[in-house]
Amino acid sequence: MEYGYVLLGLIKIYKEVTGYELSGIIRDSNRYFLSYSLAYIYPALKKLYHRGLIMFTNTPITNRPDKKTYQITPLGEQMLQDWLKTPIKQDLDFRSFLVKMEFFTLMDNDTIIAHVDREILFLEQKIKNMNQMPDYNKSGKVDQKSNEILIDMSQLLIETEILRLNRLKKWRQIT
């Protein structure tokens, strides 16, 4: 249902929006985190409607199907707020954090801080674990060149996580 929550969040932010407009918003703003096609968006909107989370208004258009503009319902707003407050699933690629934090303007400050603090702790532990990776060469199962490449890749991963961690700590200071 994460995709449904994303649609709810976008409908909340953009007030009255069409499925086609949602597709453009996602393509233009979230392309690095999510990929939705219109073939996915319209059935998802239909499910949200049937669950009572959104409603729509039909606007007649000559020689074309009616234009549907979507609005979030009070039940949809409650579901969205519950999702926004739910701790973010820890993942290796940071995507879950970035997707949910796209909607930080809909969160209260305590929720934002809690999400950032949990992610900081997760990254600190992840970096600690990554720094304890073994020297692949000592196993005797890889040659020197492979060992160097594996160590270099591990260092790249560690440096990437450190950059994420530092950015979160900076964000935490201004929140």
Secondary structure, 3 states (H helix, E strand, C coil): CHHHHHHHHHHHHHCCECHHHHHHHHHHHCCCCCCCCHHHHHHHHHHHHHCCCEEEEEEEECCEEEEEEEEECHHHHHHHHHHHHCCCCCCCCCHHHHHHHCCHHHCCHHHHHHHHHHHHHHHHHHHHHHCCCCCHHHHCCCCHHHHHHHHHHHHHHHHHHHHHHHHHHHHHHHC
